[in-house]
Amino acid sequence: MKIAPCTKACPLGVNCQGYVQLIGRGFEEEALEEVEKSLPFPTILGRLCSAPCEAACHRRAVTGEAVSIRALKRYLTDRLQDRQPVTPEIKAATGKRCLVIGAGPAGMMAAYVLRLEGHDVTMIDAAAEPGGMLRWGVPEFRFPKSYLDREIHRLEQMGIDIQCNMAVGLEVQFSDLVKQYDAVIVATGCPEPKYLGMDNENAMGITHALPFLIQMRAGRPPEVGRKVVVVGGGEVAFDVAQTALRLGAESVSVYCLETRNELLADPHIVRIAENEGVVLNTGFGPTRILVRDGHFCGLELHNCTRVYDENDNFSPRFGDIITTCEADTLIVAIGQTRTPGGLIKKGLQYNELTYRLEGYDTVFVAGDFASGPATIVEGMRSGREAAISVIRLLQGQHLSYERAYEGPVVTEYAISTDRGSALERTAIPVRHSKGPGDFHEVEQTFSEEQAAAEASRCYSCGSPVGRFRTCWFCLPCEVECPTDALYVQIPYLLR
């Protein structure tokens, strides 16, 4: 099989080419079924995926504009939202008890995979409600919590026992849990914000992105001043900037070290924020926090001449250009960090293929807790891989055998551009904010016509190939193909 670049780039191995082509041909239910073969939570990733598939899309390499693969996934889930998700049959009960600590993206995926195998699964979380950063770290205008509630309800319907307000180290002890369960997966994420490490960072008027967003999601809107400045260049920085506008700020400015081309945030997210009035200032980093009478009053910033060193390590270097900005609220959005604390006593070293924690036979790690801050789709991938390791462990199988094998696939080949239409990329519909207090979802879904047009841009890169010339022309592949997709090229008289 020639694997399409989009499918190869997807951490979960979703057949992106397949569902895009099915949309283009009018088979929408079949398209969603194709997505759900590899991804049980398409509603989440249809809105929040970082879309590595689009970064690898050959259309982008040829024309500069990838197919809107993520938006087409969202189109399917919105258009078919009344359809019951396809849940594979749960295998017979094994009698094995598995625990997942952390109910975020990685934990949800791990619990799902383990439950399908017939294991009893308990998922605990320190927060009052499950969902991790999906619930507490993403604003309502980007991801309405009703969609998350629906996915959590599906996990409960599968028989997964979800227990909240269960902080390990307080309500329960980690050492006791390891003894009580046949296997444990730790997926508690990165719950602590990163700090600038500057003097006066605890002054009044200064907060950090994560507690700011958690307060917002918990129904306790934080106070912001008239002039808000945000430090950071990721999507969270723009999330808090747009939130500040909705809380009544008159002006919001974002300062980041990176140039516009180096920004970690999706350009689409940046454009939406700028259209709402957020002012982006690139290539500057804070060097001094200004305080008056114990209250934040501004920042001193230097121009950034380099963000990473020659080894691609974060090592910013500053020039001689100095600027200051006056503001009465500072929101620091430079990332999150994990805090093993009393949870893991033996250090955080794990096998990167199996995710088994060193020093433990039955404990595995997943998500941001394992890797540090990563994308939602990467977290789900590691949750699935950790769950596969648990399944192998409980079946007495080797944990890593053939795990790195990609299968009989071809990834380097000439790609024909004959099949894609000449249309330009379809603009994703956006609902413009009505001002303070408007937390309705900003990004909207494609219409049927827009989805069909966007899907038609796909080159359909992947295809079966007789690479080793071993075909005997027996033809059952062609005869039995459920979608009549295969045609074996053989001499006419032989056929």
Beta strands, then each sheet from edge to edge (+ up, - down):
strand 1: 97-101
strand 2: 120-124
strand 3: 161-163
strand 4: 183-186
strand 5: 192-193
strand 6: 206-208
strand 7: 227-231
strand 8: 251-256
strand 9: 279-282
strand 10: 284-292
strand 11: 295-308
strand 12: 314-326
strand 13: 329-332
strand 14: 336-337
strand 15: 363-365
sheet 1: 3+ 2+ 1+ 4+ 15+
sheet 2: 5+ 14-
sheet 3: 6+ 13+ 7+ 8+ 9+
sheet 4: 10+ 11- 12+
end
